[in-house]
Amino acid sequence: MNGNHYDVAIIGGGVVGASIAFQLAKRQFRVIVLEKERVAGQASSAAGGMLGAQSEFSNESPLLPLALKSRAMFPSIAEELKEMTGIDIGLVQKGMLKVAVTDEEREALQRHYEFWKKFDGSARWLTIHEATEMEPNVSCDLKGVMYLPNDGQVSASDLSVAFAKASIVYGAEWREYTEVVNFLKEGKTYLLYTNHGTMAADAIVIAAGAWSAQILERTGISIPMYPVKGECLFVKTERPLVQATVFAKNGCYIVPKKENKLLIGATSTPNTFDKKVSVQGIKRLLEQAQQLIPSIRHAEWEKAWTGIRPQTGDGLPYIGVHPEYERVWIATGHYRNGILLSPITGVLVADLIEGKGSGEIDLAPFSVTRNSHVTHL
């Protein structure tokens, strides 16, 4: 068993699990990551990669400090990962246009702007003329536009793979197509039973995204977490249409990627793990995208795909210790902010495992036992 005994076993090889593995291996923990499919094979590779620390929040939230701190980490993370792995995570810091297409949305967007105006002077309310001067291909029929210069984007899949490869450079071990069937406590050690044998670890991190609830049920607790299917698509244009990300209040976003590709997302269908791409979903996205950038109608079709996001009952992720199992940590439920929050989550979980605590960040709002909906099975 000695060859299969680790300091920490991480269940889940998405961007959150990879970030945690990176931080732990960097601190010389002996780490193994167990992923039932491929590294970043689910939501982490399907995401748009937006770093929407301001675009996602229009009122006070316990997530705000984490989102802002995590966004600020990306320039140094990008440089470090590039140096270690050769992977360019595609960090683009050209801002985001948050837009309204109806009068009702405009009122909501103005409230969103007023909220950020109090905290961050960089947020700007643009006239339609200013918006079209900045991005000439954006529709002149928009009802309202807020510019957030500090919200950027990355390549979600490249970030996830770079975290994984960097963790390997530091000594972490990865096992793909290895599903954890169960784990049991034996003395001070946990035995993990997988479809490829048994291994032992002193600590466990459950970071399996939308599938985390199923794993937690095996430990005797049920949490209010559910999958949300999101459909996205790629189109390609002859020349760049926009520099900034365009994000509508109705949920449609257009993210400019390399090679003149535009990532358009995302639908939202709760309570399903079905990954089929629907005609209805893609039709709605294309209609919404053309409303934002009319010349998209001339773009060349590339492909469409789905991702399964992990959502919680109150919209906050779970970051903390298991309520009954010591040295079992939980990092899941990041919904559509997994890419944005991955750097800070990796640091926080590594600090907790190392015994440092969470510093000035209050993790009580992210505790597994924060509400009465957690039930013991």
Secondary structure by P-SEA (a helix, b strand, c coil): cccccccbbbccccaaaaaaaaaaaaaccbbbbbbcccccccccccccccccccccccccccaaaaaaaaaaacaaaaaaaaaaccccccccccbbbbccccaaaaaaaaaaaaaaaaccccbbbbcaaaaaaacccccccccbbbbbcccccccaaaaaaaaaaaaaaabbbbbcccccccccccccbbbbbcccbbbbbcbbbbccccaaaaaaaaacccccbbbbbbbbbbbbcccccccbbbbccccbbbbbbccbbbbbbbbbbcccccccccaaaaaaaaaaaaaaccccccccccccbbbbbbbccccccccccccccccbbbbcccccccccaaaaaaaaaaaaaaccccccccccccccccccccccc
